[in-house]
Amino acid sequence: MRFEYTIEAGNFTKAGDASSSFKKILKQLNVDPQIIKRIVVSLYEGEVNIVAHANGGKVICDVDTSRVHMQLIDIGPGIPDIAKAMQAGYSTASAKVREMGFGAGMGLQNIKNNADELIIKSEVGVGTQLTIIVNLNKE
Amino acid sequence: MQVKDIIATLNLTIFGGSQGLTHEITGGYTSDLLSDVMGHAENGKIWITLQTHKNVIAIASLKDLAAVILIKGLEPDADMLAQAEEEGIPVLGTMDQAFETTGKLFNLLIR
């Protein structure tokens, strides 16, 4: 099953809407609540990153019996140094975004801690693509 | 202990989301950084914060938190309140600051 959501740049009043919708679907699919938490934390952080940093983007969530595969694709500006972006506490967020309590440089770490797999591809001037995989079966 | 059981003792204002007053409280989490709460607050916690915007409710709902307490007499933004009503997350208020609020809640919960 595939679910798609559009993410608007800079619109914090809608940040979390995709995660919230997808959470409801996962509940209906009877996914284990602890696994739902991990999926939702990962998706929310990715979603907020698009709102805060990108010029807009979309989220594509594919669910099968074994895993949830999420692609977060934005249309730029891209991340010049992914290793740096992955460092806890590193953030390029604006003062306004920080005042709201975002931009503490914890987002990507939260995704890494909750996902079974995280792949980041980025090209400056083109965009960033996050692939986040969470397995549905506890090992 | 449920959210409604701490209202009188902590002298809290109920701004909205009162459908959630029967949520069971498992503890508290004090933070103004949203990703910190997203990453570390467990379900059933009461979130103590000075953030008054709508994203607080998004996180509280995604993490199944019991309620939010706004400190220092702060009031929720209109869209935060609307979202709280929709999600059934109680938004409570206190005149105390974070340190005092956290301490009082901690003492209540360890009894």
gemmi code that builds the backbone of each chain (N, CA, C; Angstrom):
import gemmi

chains = {
    "A": [
        ("MET", (0.832, -1.197, 0.000), (0.000, 0.000, 0.000), (0.867, 1.248, 0.000)),
        ("ARG", (0.453, 2.216, -0.774), (1.245, 3.445, -0.860), (0.412, 4.658, -0.415)),
        ("PHE", (1.027, 5.491, 0.382), (0.376, 6.725, 0.838), (1.310, 7.885, 0.546)),
        ("GLU", (0.756, 8.961, -0.047), (1.590, 10.118, -0.410), (1.081, 11.393, 0.249)),
        ("TYR", (2.010, 12.207, 0.661), (1.657, 13.477, 1.289), (2.538, 14.593, 0.725)),
        ("THR", (1.939, 15.751, 0.520), (2.698, 16.915, 0.064), (3.094, 17.753, 1.282)),
        ("ILE", (4.339, 18.210, 1.295), (4.818, 19.013, 2.427), (5.139, 20.420, 1.932)),
        ("GLU", (4.510, 21.406, 2.567), (4.713, 22.803, 2.165), (5.923, 23.407, 2.879)),
        ("ALA", (6.704, 24.158, 2.142), (7.858, 24.846, 2.733), (7.375, 25.927, 3.699)),
        ("GLY", (7.992, 25.972, 4.861), (7.765, 27.073, 5.792), (6.426, 27.093, 6.509)),
        ("ASN", (5.549, 26.155, 6.194), (4.226, 26.189, 6.823), (4.178, 25.313, 8.078)),
        ("PHE", (4.535, 25.930, 9.200), (4.617, 25.166, 10.446), (3.253, 24.791, 10.998)),
        ("THR", (2.203, 25.475, 10.561), (0.885, 25.084, 11.083), (0.470, 23.723, 10.524)),
        ("LYS", (1.102, 23.320, 9.425), (0.767, 22.005, 8.864), (1.838, 20.955, 9.158)),
        ("ALA", (2.919, 21.361, 9.806), (3.989, 20.407, 10.112), (3.455, 19.323, 11.036)),
        ("GLY", (3.614, 18.100, 10.648), (3.119, 16.990, 11.463), (1.830, 16.393, 10.929)),
        ("ASP", (1.200, 17.062, 9.967), (-0.066, 16.547, 9.426), (0.123, 15.195, 8.728)),
        ("ALA", (1.197, 15.083, 7.946), (1.450, 13.819, 7.250), (1.698, 12.708, 8.269)),
        ("SER", (2.522, 13.002, 9.280), (2.833, 12.000, 10.310), (1.573, 11.575, 11.047)),
        ("SER", (0.725, 12.564, 11.316), (-0.505, 12.289, 12.044), (-1.440, 11.394, 11.217)),
        ("SER", (-1.574, 11.714, 9.922), (-2.422, 10.893, 9.048), (-1.882, 9.472, 8.946)),
        ("PHE", (-0.568, 9.378, 8.766), (0.035, 8.057, 8.592), (-0.063, 7.237, 9.882)),
        ("LYS", (0.027, 7.917, 11.022), (-0.107, 7.211, 12.303), (-1.489, 6.548, 12.409)),
        ("LYS", (-2.507, 7.289, 11.986), (-3.872, 6.748, 12.047), (-4.001, 5.501, 11.172)),
        ("ILE", (-3.372, 5.551, 9.999), (-3.407, 4.391, 9.096), (-2.717, 3.188, 9.745)),
        ("LEU", (-1.549, 3.445, 10.342), (-0.791, 2.349, 10.965), (-1.569, 1.715, 12.111)),
        ("LYS", (-2.313, 2.567, 12.834), (-3.161, 2.056, 13.925), (-4.235, 1.138, 13.366)),
        ("GLN", (-4.859, 1.606, 12.272), (-5.906, 0.797, 11.631), (-5.350, -0.530, 11.120)),
        ("LEU", (-4.081, -0.517, 10.724), (-3.452, -1.742, 10.219), (-2.950, -2.636, 11.355)),
        ("ASN", (-3.251, -2.199, 12.594), (-2.860, -2.974, 13.776), (-1.357, -3.190, 13.920)),
        ("VAL", (-0.591, -2.207, 13.507), (0.859, -2.272, 13.708), (1.141, -2.109, 15.209)),
        ("ASP", (2.128, -2.828, 15.685), (2.524, -2.763, 17.098), (2.757, -1.304, 17.530)),
        ("PRO", (2.126, -0.881, 18.636), (2.239, 0.531, 19.069), (3.677, 1.021, 19.244)),
        ("GLN", (4.552, 0.155, 19.727), (5.956, 0.573, 19.911), (6.624, 0.840, 18.563)),
        ("ILE", (6.260, 0.054, 17.573), (6.828, 0.248, 16.233), (6.210, 1.498, 15.581)),
        ("ILE", (4.920, 1.710, 15.828), (4.276, 2.935, 15.321), (5.035, 4.165, 15.835)),
        ("LYS", (5.383, 4.143, 17.128), (6.117, 5.263, 17.729), (7.391, 5.553, 16.945)),
        ("ARG", (8.135, 4.490, 16.647), (9.422, 4.672, 15.959), (9.210, 5.211, 14.547)),
        ("ILE", (8.184, 4.714, 13.880), (7.893, 5.187, 12.519), (7.524, 6.663, 12.553)),
        ("VAL", (6.666, 6.992, 13.514), (6.121, 8.343, 13.583), (7.193, 9.371, 13.977)),
        ("VAL", (8.064, 9.004, 14.904), (9.156, 9.913, 15.277), (10.023, 10.192, 14.046)),
        ("SER", (10.368, 9.129, 13.321), (11.223, 9.279, 12.136), (10.561, 10.154, 11.081)),
        ("LEU", (9.281, 9.860, 10.829), (8.573, 10.589, 9.782), (8.385, 12.053, 10.165)),
        ("TYR", (8.033, 12.290, 11.432), (7.799, 13.664, 11.878), (9.058, 14.512, 11.737)),
        ("GLU", (10.185, 13.969, 12.162), (11.440, 14.725, 12.073), (11.776, 15.046, 10.616)),
        ("GLY", (11.562, 14.074, 9.739), (11.818, 14.294, 8.324), (10.875, 15.332, 7.735)),
        ("GLU", (9.645, 15.252, 8.169), (8.627, 16.195, 7.707), (8.976, 17.629, 8.139)),
        ("VAL", (9.350, 17.770, 9.398), (9.711, 19.105, 9.913), (10.952, 19.634, 9.192)),
        ("ASN", (11.883, 18.752, 8.882), (13.073, 19.185, 8.146), (12.698, 19.787, 6.791)),
        ("ILE", (11.723, 19.167, 6.122), (11.301, 19.714, 4.827), (10.638, 21.080, 5.018)),
        ("VAL", (9.776, 21.179, 6.038), (9.104, 22.458, 6.309), (10.132, 23.542, 6.643)),
        ("ALA", (11.106, 23.195, 7.490), (12.049, 24.193, 7.998), (13.147, 24.544, 7.003)),
        ("HIS", (13.585, 23.576, 6.217), (14.793, 23.798, 5.416), (14.598, 23.771, 3.907)),
        ("ALA", (13.583, 23.051, 3.439), (13.491, 22.829, 1.996), (12.503, 23.798, 1.337)),
        ("ASN", (12.514, 23.754, 0.025), (11.577, 24.575, -0.741), (10.285, 23.804, -1.026)),
        ("GLY", (9.995, 22.853, -0.183), (8.811, 22.006, -0.358), (9.210, 20.608, -0.765)),
        ("GLY", (8.274, 19.693, -0.625), (8.596, 18.322, -0.973), (7.421, 17.403, -0.757)),
        ("LYS", (7.723, 16.112, -0.780), (6.656, 15.144, -0.563), (7.169, 13.933, 0.200)),
        ("VAL", (6.208, 13.199, 0.735), (6.512, 11.991, 1.477), (5.762, 10.843, 0.820)),
        ("ILE", (6.474, 9.765, 0.558), (5.834, 8.569, 0.003), (6.066, 7.426, 0.988)),
        ("CYS", (4.977, 6.876, 1.511), (5.090, 5.788, 2.477), (4.550, 4.509, 1.869)),
        ("ASP", (5.385, 3.490, 1.808), (4.962, 2.183, 1.320), (4.932, 1.200, 2.485)),
        ("VAL", (3.815, 0.532, 2.623), (3.655, -0.428, 3.712), (3.429, -1.816, 3.128)),
        ("ASP", (4.216, -2.776, 3.580), (3.870, -4.169, 3.273), (3.893, -4.951, 4.580)),
        ("THR", (3.806, -6.250, 4.511), (3.668, -7.016, 5.758), (4.954, -7.017, 6.585)),
        ("SER", (6.090, -6.751, 5.934), (7.345, -6.857, 6.673), (7.934, -5.514, 7.099)),
        ("ARG", (7.594, -4.434, 6.377), (8.247, -3.174, 6.722), (7.497, -1.951, 6.197)),
        ("VAL", (7.888, -0.813, 6.765), (7.424, 0.478, 6.268), (8.618, 1.164, 5.623)),
        ("HIS", (8.434, 1.566, 4.388), (9.492, 2.182, 3.601), (9.047, 3.600, 3.285)),
        ("MET", (9.755, 4.601, 3.831), (9.333, 5.989, 3.651), (10.377, 6.763, 2.850)),
        ("GLN", (9.911, 7.488, 1.854), (10.807, 8.351, 1.088), (10.373, 9.795, 1.286)),
        ("LEU", (11.314, 10.621, 1.724), (11.036, 12.042, 1.896), (11.866, 12.788, 0.870)),
        ("ILE", (11.180, 13.336, -0.104), (11.874, 13.916, -1.250), (11.581, 15.409, -1.301)),
        ("ASP", (12.631, 16.216, -1.231), (12.380, 17.660, -1.341), (13.039, 18.222, -2.593)),
        ("ILE", (12.679, 19.478, -2.885), (13.132, 20.083, -4.135), (14.229, 21.124, -3.880)),
        ("GLY", (15.049, 20.857, -2.909), (16.190, 21.729, -2.645), (15.971, 22.580, -1.413)),
        ("PRO", (17.040, 23.228, -0.981), (18.294, 23.522, -1.671), (19.372, 22.434, -1.601)),
        ("GLY", (19.154, 21.364, -0.863), (20.189, 20.343, -0.739), (21.108, 20.586, 0.446)),
        ("ILE", (21.765, 19.521, 0.890), (22.661, 19.597, 2.054), (24.107, 19.525, 1.552)),
        ("PRO", (24.905, 20.590, 1.783), (26.282, 20.582, 1.289), (27.159, 19.529, 1.971)),
        ("ASP", (26.948, 19.304, 3.269), (27.822, 18.402, 4.013), (26.956, 17.503, 4.898)),
        ("ILE", (26.649, 16.311, 4.409), (25.723, 15.424, 5.137), (26.307, 14.982, 6.477)),
        ("ALA", (27.623, 14.704, 6.492), (28.263, 14.264, 7.742), (28.085, 15.311, 8.833)),
        ("LYS", (28.213, 16.561, 8.439), (28.052, 17.652, 9.400), (26.591, 17.743, 9.861)),
        ("ALA", (25.685, 17.611, 8.902), (24.256, 17.679, 9.232), (23.848, 16.566, 10.197)),
        ("MET", (24.555, 15.445, 10.111), (24.246, 14.309, 10.990), (24.769, 14.507, 12.410)),
        ("GLN", (25.685, 15.457, 12.603), (26.248, 15.675, 13.942), (25.178, 16.201, 14.889)),
        ("ALA", (25.092, 15.566, 16.060), (24.131, 16.021, 17.059), (24.431, 17.476, 17.417)),
        ("GLY", (23.408, 18.289, 17.425), (23.562, 19.691, 17.816), (23.864, 20.625, 16.671)),
        ("TYR", (24.224, 20.075, 15.500), (24.489, 20.942, 14.354), (23.175, 21.289, 13.670)),
        ("SER", (22.968, 22.588, 13.427), (21.734, 23.012, 12.764), (21.958, 24.288, 11.980)),
        ("THR", (21.266, 24.412, 10.861), (21.316, 25.649, 10.092), (19.977, 26.391, 10.187)),
        ("ALA", (19.170, 26.010, 11.162), (17.821, 26.590, 11.281), (17.875, 28.084, 11.592)),
        ("SER", (16.875, 28.796, 11.121), (16.790, 30.239, 11.351), (16.422, 30.524, 12.807)),
        ("ALA", (16.630, 31.778, 13.215), (16.309, 32.183, 14.588), (14.830, 31.951, 14.886)),
        ("LYS", (13.982, 32.220, 13.907), (12.541, 32.073, 14.102), (12.186, 30.605, 14.382)),
        ("VAL", (12.799, 29.727, 13.598), (12.550, 28.298, 13.757), (13.054, 27.814, 15.123)),
        ("ARG", (14.202, 28.340, 15.541), (14.770, 27.953, 16.841), (13.897, 28.428, 17.996)),
        ("GLU", (13.336, 29.623, 17.845), (12.464, 30.147, 18.903), (11.268, 29.229, 19.152)),
        ("MET", (10.840, 28.544, 18.091), (9.703, 27.633, 18.248), (10.114, 26.327, 18.923)),
        ("GLY", (11.406, 26.174, 19.165), (11.873, 24.950, 19.821), (12.345, 23.893, 18.843)),
        ("PHE", (12.347, 24.273, 17.556), (12.927, 23.386, 16.546), (14.392, 23.781, 16.354)),
        ("GLY", (15.077, 23.058, 15.459), (16.416, 23.485, 15.067), (17.458, 23.295, 16.141)),
        ("ALA", (17.287, 22.247, 16.958), (18.281, 21.983, 17.994), (19.336, 20.977, 17.514)),
        ("GLY", (19.243, 20.607, 16.251), (20.229, 19.662, 15.716), (20.031, 18.248, 16.222)),
        ("MET", (18.798, 17.899, 16.517), (18.496, 16.560, 17.054), (17.691, 15.711, 16.086)),
        ("GLY", (17.162, 16.349, 15.045), (16.200, 15.677, 14.173), (16.741, 14.432, 13.489)),
        ("LEU", (17.852, 14.597, 12.785), (18.401, 13.453, 12.047), (18.843, 12.352, 13.008)),
        ("GLN", (19.343, 12.764, 14.186), (19.721, 11.778, 15.200), (18.503, 10.980, 15.657)),
        ("ASN", (17.393, 11.689, 15.837), (16.168, 11.001, 16.237), (15.744, 9.978, 15.184)),
        ("ILE", (15.904, 10.360, 13.918), (15.536, 9.427, 12.844), (16.454, 8.200, 12.906)),
        ("LYS", (17.746, 8.473, 13.012), (18.735, 7.389, 13.059), (18.450, 6.421, 14.215)),
        ("ASN", (18.083, 6.999, 15.361), (17.831, 6.173, 16.548), (16.568, 5.334, 16.438)),
        ("ASN", (15.633, 5.769, 15.608), (14.341, 5.077, 15.551), (14.159, 4.204, 14.313)),
        ("ALA", (14.951, 4.474, 13.278), (14.786, 3.710, 12.041), (15.683, 2.481, 12.049)),
        ("ASP", (15.295, 1.469, 11.285), (16.190, 0.336, 11.084), (17.220, 0.663, 10.010)),
        ("GLU", (16.826, 1.551, 9.112), (17.739, 1.973, 8.069), (17.457, 3.426, 7.702)),
        ("LEU", (18.524, 4.208, 7.523), (18.365, 5.597, 7.087), (19.395, 5.874, 6.002)),
        ("ILE", (18.910, 6.281, 4.853), (19.813, 6.617, 3.750), (19.544, 8.065, 3.350)),
        ("ILE", (20.582, 8.875, 3.323), (20.417, 10.278, 2.919), (21.208, 10.519, 1.641)),
        ("LYS", (20.502, 11.021, 0.635), (21.174, 11.435, -0.590), (20.823, 12.894, -0.809)),
        ("SER", (21.832, 13.689, -1.173), (21.537, 15.095, -1.362), (22.445, 15.708, -2.411)),
        ("GLU", (21.876, 16.591, -3.175), (22.666, 17.305, -4.161), (22.305, 18.785, -4.051)),
        ("VAL", (23.322, 19.609, -3.842), (23.078, 21.036, -3.681), (22.468, 21.596, -4.971)),
        ("GLY", (21.404, 22.361, -4.808), (20.723, 22.933, -5.953), (19.645, 22.034, -6.538)),
        ("VAL", (19.637, 20.794, -6.107), (18.643, 19.844, -6.630), (17.662, 19.420, -5.539)),
        ("GLY", (18.192, 18.815, -4.480), (17.305, 18.401, -3.395), (17.876, 17.269, -2.571)),
        ("THR", (17.105, 16.909, -1.572), (17.518, 15.863, -0.641), (16.489, 14.747, -0.650)),
        ("GLN", (16.971, 13.525, -0.576), (16.068, 12.387, -0.472), (16.471, 11.520, 0.709)),
        ("LEU", (15.537, 11.387, 1.647), (15.751, 10.493, 2.786), (14.966, 9.216, 2.545)),
        ("THR", (15.616, 8.101, 2.764), (14.895, 6.836, 2.758), (14.978, 6.271, 4.167)),
        ("ILE", (13.809, 6.040, 4.733), (13.742, 5.549, 6.112), (12.982, 4.225, 6.102)),
        ("ILE", (13.610, 3.205, 6.663), (12.951, 1.902, 6.703), (12.793, 1.454, 8.157)),
        ("VAL", (11.587, 1.044, 8.493), (11.339, 0.462, 9.813), (10.709, -0.915, 9.603)),
        ("ASN", (11.343, -1.924, 10.174), (10.809, -3.283, 10.055), (9.608, -3.461, 10.967)),
        ("LEU", (8.623, -4.193, 10.498), (7.401, -4.374, 11.287), (7.460, -5.608, 12.189)),
        ("ASN", (8.378, -6.498, 11.880), (8.485, -7.698, 12.704), (9.629, -7.540, 13.685)),
        ("LYS", (9.305, -7.749, 14.955), (10.347, -7.658, 15.983), (11.286, -8.836, 15.836)),
        ("GLU", (12.585, -8.523, 15.940), (13.522, -9.646, 15.813), (14.046, -10.046, 17.168)),
    ],
    "B": [
        ("MET", (-2.664, 7.618, 38.545), (-3.202, 8.979, 38.677), (-3.581, 9.524, 37.299)),
        ("GLN", (-4.716, 10.196, 37.234), (-5.164, 10.772, 35.969), (-4.905, 12.281, 35.952)),
        ("VAL", (-4.976, 12.846, 34.749), (-4.690, 14.278, 34.601), (-5.608, 15.104, 35.508)),
        ("LYS", (-6.871, 14.732, 35.579), (-7.828, 15.509, 36.388), (-7.446, 15.526, 37.872)),
        ("ASP", (-6.693, 14.527, 38.311), (-6.344, 14.428, 39.729), (-5.249, 15.408, 40.162)),
        ("ILE", (-4.580, 16.037, 39.213), (-3.509, 16.977, 39.602), (-3.938, 18.435, 39.466)),
        ("ILE", (-5.114, 18.666, 38.882), (-5.560, 20.039, 38.581), (-5.639, 20.903, 39.850)),
        ("ALA", (-6.341, 20.407, 40.850), (-6.557, 21.205, 42.056), (-5.257, 21.390, 42.836)),
        ("THR", (-4.522, 20.296, 43.026), (-3.297, 20.363, 43.833), (-2.273, 21.314, 43.225)),
        ("LEU", (-2.133, 21.269, 41.910), (-1.145, 22.147, 41.262), (-1.756, 23.493, 40.858)),
        ("ASN", (-3.041, 23.681, 41.195), (-3.732, 24.941, 40.902), (-3.626, 25.314, 39.415)),
        ("LEU", (-4.029, 24.365, 38.561), (-3.861, 24.536, 37.118), (-5.131, 25.083, 36.457)),
        ("THR", (-4.921, 25.913, 35.465), (-6.020, 26.371, 34.609), (-6.212, 25.334, 33.499)),
        ("ILE", (-7.463, 25.032, 33.180), (-7.710, 24.146, 32.031), (-8.080, 25.028, 30.837)),
        ("PHE", (-7.161, 25.101, 29.846), (-7.443, 25.915, 28.653), (-8.327, 25.159, 27.665)),
        ("GLY", (-8.107, 23.850, 27.557), (-8.892, 23.077, 26.597), (-8.429, 21.634, 26.535)),
        ("GLY", (-9.024, 20.892, 25.631), (-8.672, 19.481, 25.462), (-9.154, 18.636, 26.622)),
        ("SER", (-10.261, 19.060, 27.257), (-10.670, 18.400, 28.504), (-11.169, 16.967, 28.305)),
        ("GLN", (-11.389, 16.557, 27.047), (-11.743, 15.138, 26.826), (-10.624, 14.230, 27.328)),
        ("GLY", (-9.378, 14.788, 27.375), (-8.227, 13.967, 27.762), (-7.913, 14.003, 29.252)),
        ("LEU", (-8.795, 14.584, 30.050), (-8.497, 14.706, 31.487), (-8.441, 13.357, 32.207)),
        ("THR", (-8.943, 12.322, 31.557), (-8.890, 10.990, 32.171), (-7.643, 10.203, 31.735)),
        ("HIS", (-6.747, 10.846, 30.961), (-5.492, 10.173, 30.593), (-4.700, 9.797, 31.845)),
        ("GLU", (-4.157, 8.594, 31.845), (-3.300, 8.162, 32.954), (-1.931, 8.846, 32.838)),
        ("ILE", (-1.413, 9.306, 33.962), (-0.095, 9.961, 33.970), (0.982, 8.945, 34.364)),
        ("THR", (2.021, 8.845, 33.537), (3.118, 7.935, 33.879), (4.342, 8.691, 34.389)),
        ("GLY", (4.312, 10.022, 34.249), (5.462, 10.808, 34.679), (5.429, 12.168, 34.013)),
        ("GLY", (6.554, 12.845, 34.015), (6.602, 14.169, 33.403), (7.848, 14.334, 32.555)),
        ("TYR", (7.818, 15.341, 31.671), (8.991, 15.655, 30.870), (9.035, 17.167, 30.689)),
        ("THR", (10.136, 17.778, 31.074), (10.250, 19.230, 31.023), (11.252, 19.620, 29.956)),
        ("SER", (10.783, 20.289, 28.908), (11.686, 20.679, 27.825), (10.994, 21.656, 26.892)),
        ("ASP", (11.797, 22.550, 26.313), (11.255, 23.487, 25.320), (11.775, 23.178, 23.923)),
        ("LEU", (12.558, 22.119, 23.807), (13.063, 21.701, 22.495), (12.197, 20.565, 21.961)),
        ("LEU", (11.577, 20.807, 20.829), (10.572, 19.869, 20.335), (11.161, 18.513, 19.957)),
        ("SER", (12.341, 18.522, 19.362), (12.962, 17.253, 18.985), (13.416, 16.461, 20.205)),
        ("ASP", (13.724, 17.161, 21.266), (14.086, 16.494, 22.519), (12.879, 15.716, 23.043)),
        ("VAL", (11.733, 16.369, 23.035), (10.506, 15.710, 23.488), (10.147, 14.566, 22.539)),
        ("MET", (10.276, 14.849, 21.248), (9.966, 13.834, 20.230), (10.849, 12.603, 20.435)),
        ("GLY", (12.085, 12.824, 20.758), (13.032, 11.720, 20.882), (12.973, 10.995, 22.219)),
        ("HIS", (12.580, 11.699, 23.273), (12.778, 11.112, 24.602), (11.569, 11.016, 25.515)),
        ("ALA", (10.501, 11.772, 25.246), (9.338, 11.688, 26.146), (8.558, 10.401, 25.862)),
        ("GLU", (8.195, 9.715, 26.904), (7.444, 8.454, 26.750), (5.946, 8.745, 26.826)),
        ("ASN", (5.154, 7.782, 26.345), (3.715, 8.008, 26.396), (3.205, 8.111, 27.838)),
        ("GLY", (2.177, 8.925, 28.000), (1.604, 9.134, 29.324), (2.293, 10.203, 30.157)),
        ("LYS", (3.354, 10.806, 29.616), (4.051, 11.859, 30.368), (3.296, 13.188, 30.260)),
        ("ILE", (3.451, 14.001, 31.277), (2.951, 15.372, 31.219), (4.118, 16.242, 30.734)),
        ("TRP", (3.874, 17.013, 29.697), (4.936, 17.846, 29.109), (4.843, 19.260, 29.684)),
        ("ILE", (5.899, 19.678, 30.343), (5.970, 21.026, 30.920), (6.832, 21.885, 30.008)),
        ("THR", (6.264, 23.005, 29.523), (6.978, 23.797, 28.511), (6.509, 25.246, 28.477)),
        ("LEU", (7.311, 26.084, 27.815), (6.875, 27.459, 27.569), (6.466, 27.659, 26.110)),
        ("GLN", (6.522, 26.613, 25.310), (6.115, 26.722, 23.902), (4.589, 26.723, 23.813)),
        ("THR", (4.043, 27.673, 23.057), (2.582, 27.832, 23.053), (1.990, 27.685, 21.647)),
        ("HIS", (2.718, 27.051, 20.732), (2.202, 26.944, 19.360), (1.685, 25.547, 19.047)),
        ("LYS", (1.050, 25.455, 17.898), (0.306, 24.271, 17.499), (1.141, 22.992, 17.411)),
        ("ASN", (2.431, 23.150, 17.078), (3.289, 21.981, 16.909), (3.458, 21.192, 18.205)),
        ("VAL", (3.256, 21.880, 19.341), (3.316, 21.203, 20.643), (2.255, 20.096, 20.696)),
        ("ILE", (1.075, 20.404, 20.201), (-0.007, 19.411, 20.228), (0.272, 18.281, 19.237)),
        ("ALA", (0.843, 18.644, 18.085), (1.197, 17.600, 17.113), (2.111, 16.572, 17.778)),
        ("ILE", (3.111, 17.056, 18.493), (4.061, 16.155, 19.144), (3.399, 15.402, 20.296)),
        ("ALA", (2.633, 16.126, 21.109), (1.961, 15.483, 22.252), (1.056, 14.356, 21.758)),
        ("SER", (0.386, 14.593, 20.644), (-0.524, 13.590, 20.102), (0.241, 12.408, 19.504)),
        ("LEU", (1.287, 12.713, 18.718), (2.075, 11.637, 18.097), (2.731, 10.747, 19.152)),
        ("LYS", (3.125, 11.353, 20.282), (3.813, 10.598, 21.330), (2.851, 10.088, 22.410)),
        ("ASP", (1.557, 10.321, 22.233), (0.551, 9.910, 23.224), (0.872, 10.431, 24.627)),
        ("LEU", (1.220, 11.702, 24.703), (1.481, 12.304, 26.013), (0.147, 12.547, 26.718)),
        ("ALA", (0.183, 12.617, 28.054), (-1.066, 12.727, 28.825), (-1.646, 14.137, 28.753)),
        ("ALA", (-0.778, 15.157, 28.808), (-1.236, 16.545, 28.818), (-0.036, 17.469, 28.663)),
        ("VAL", (-0.328, 18.751, 28.448), (0.722, 19.768, 28.357), (0.455, 20.812, 29.442)),
        ("ILE", (1.491, 21.202, 30.173), (1.347, 22.307, 31.125), (2.193, 23.487, 30.636)),
        ("LEU", (1.525, 24.617, 30.411), (2.227, 25.851, 30.026), (2.565, 26.614, 31.295)),
        ("ILE", (3.813, 27.032, 31.393), (4.313, 27.659, 32.619), (4.196, 29.186, 32.576)),
        ("LYS", (4.469, 29.828, 33.718), (4.616, 31.287, 33.842), (3.431, 32.085, 33.305)),
        ("GLY", (2.252, 31.541, 33.406), (1.064, 32.283, 32.981), (0.903, 32.385, 31.472)),
        ("LEU", (1.687, 31.619, 30.723), (1.566, 31.652, 29.254), (0.259, 31.011, 28.809)),
        ("GLU", (-0.270, 31.526, 27.709), (-1.528, 31.002, 27.183), (-1.300, 30.401, 25.796)),
        ("PRO", (-2.079, 29.367, 25.460), (-1.882, 28.727, 24.147), (-2.325, 29.632, 23.005)),
        ("ASP", (-1.630, 29.561, 21.871), (-2.098, 30.232, 20.661), (-3.442, 29.627, 20.271)),
        ("ALA", (-4.236, 30.399, 19.526), (-5.587, 29.941, 19.162), (-5.536, 28.609, 18.409)),
        ("ASP", (-4.568, 28.469, 17.473), (-4.546, 27.220, 16.702), (-4.028, 26.039, 17.524)),
        ("MET", (-3.219, 26.340, 18.550), (-2.803, 25.272, 19.468), (-4.016, 24.730, 20.223)),
        ("LEU", (-4.834, 25.666, 20.680), (-6.017, 25.291, 21.453), (-7.003, 24.493, 20.596)),
        ("ALA", (-7.198, 24.956, 19.356), (-8.117, 24.262, 18.452), (-7.639, 22.825, 18.211)),
        ("GLN", (-6.332, 22.688, 18.013), (-5.751, 21.364, 17.776), (-5.887, 20.483, 19.024)),
        ("ALA", (-5.711, 21.083, 20.192), (-5.825, 20.345, 21.453), (-7.243, 19.805, 21.628)),
        ("GLU", (-8.213, 20.619, 21.260), (-9.615, 20.190, 21.349), (-9.847, 19.004, 20.417)),
        ("GLU", (-9.304, 19.144, 19.200), (-9.500, 18.097, 18.200), (-8.847, 16.776, 18.618)),
        ("GLU", (-7.646, 16.882, 19.186), (-6.886, 15.678, 19.534), (-7.206, 15.160, 20.941)),
        ("GLY", (-7.907, 15.971, 21.724), (-8.193, 15.560, 23.098), (-6.971, 15.518, 23.989)),
        ("ILE", (-6.089, 16.487, 23.785), (-4.903, 16.612, 24.653), (-5.136, 17.807, 25.584)),
        ("PRO", (-5.240, 17.591, 26.889), (-5.463, 18.720, 27.786), (-4.302, 19.719, 27.754)),
        ("VAL", (-4.651, 21.001, 27.616), (-3.659, 22.065, 27.732), (-3.952, 22.798, 29.029)),
        ("LEU", (-2.987, 22.749, 29.941), (-3.165, 23.298, 31.275), (-2.205, 24.451, 31.480)),
        ("GLY", (-2.509, 25.322, 32.440), (-1.638, 26.467, 32.671), (-1.331, 26.654, 34.143)),
        ("THR", (-0.131, 27.183, 34.406), (0.254, 27.502, 35.784), (0.975, 28.840, 35.800)),
        ("MET", (0.938, 29.524, 36.941), (1.700, 30.762, 37.077), (3.149, 30.461, 37.467)),
        ("ASP", (3.395, 29.241, 37.935), (4.747, 28.861, 38.355), (5.691, 28.755, 37.160)),
        ("GLN", (6.988, 28.749, 37.444), (7.946, 28.495, 36.372), (8.267, 26.998, 36.289)),
        ("ALA", (9.069, 26.645, 35.298), (9.287, 25.222, 34.996), (9.858, 24.450, 36.196)),
        ("PHE", (10.813, 25.058, 36.875), (11.474, 24.379, 38.004), (10.458, 23.995, 39.085)),
        ("GLU", (9.641, 24.987, 39.452), (8.653, 24.742, 40.514), (7.588, 23.738, 40.067)),
        ("THR", (7.130, 23.911, 38.837), (6.079, 23.029, 38.325), (6.558, 21.582, 38.286)),
        ("THR", (7.784, 21.419, 37.783), (8.363, 20.085, 37.695), (8.495, 19.465, 39.086)),
        ("GLY", (8.971, 20.258, 40.022), (9.164, 19.775, 41.393), (7.848, 19.348, 42.030)),
        ("LYS", (6.826, 20.188, 41.856), (5.523, 19.864, 42.458), (4.937, 18.594, 41.843)),
        ("LEU", (5.048, 18.489, 40.518), (4.493, 17.314, 39.841), (5.268, 16.056, 40.254)),
        ("PHE", (6.563, 16.200, 40.329), (7.407, 15.068, 40.736), (6.985, 14.556, 42.115)),
        ("ASN", (6.802, 15.487, 43.041), (6.413, 15.104, 44.398), (5.050, 14.426, 44.437)),
        ("LEU", (4.134, 14.929, 43.604), (2.799, 14.326, 43.542), (2.877, 12.885, 43.043)),
        ("LEU", (3.709, 12.671, 42.039), (3.731, 11.377, 41.363), (4.499, 10.305, 42.133)),
        ("ILE", (5.436, 10.713, 43.004), (6.197, 9.677, 43.725), (5.512, 9.251, 45.020)),
        ("ARG", (4.398, 9.890, 45.353), (3.687, 9.508, 46.573), (3.160, 8.084, 46.512)),
    ],
}
model = gemmi.Model(1)
for chain_id, residues in chains.items():
    chain = gemmi.Chain(chain_id)
    for i, (resn, *xyz) in enumerate(residues, 1):
        res = gemmi.Residue()
        res.name, res.seqid = resn, gemmi.SeqId(i, " ")
        for name, pos in zip(("N", "CA", "C"), xyz):
            atom = gemmi.Atom()
            atom.name, atom.element = name, gemmi.Element(name[0])
            atom.pos, atom.b_iso = gemmi.Position(*pos), 0.0
            res.add_atom(atom)
        chain.add_residue(res)
    model.add_chain(chain)
structure = gemmi.Structure()
structure.add_model(model)
structure.setup_entities()
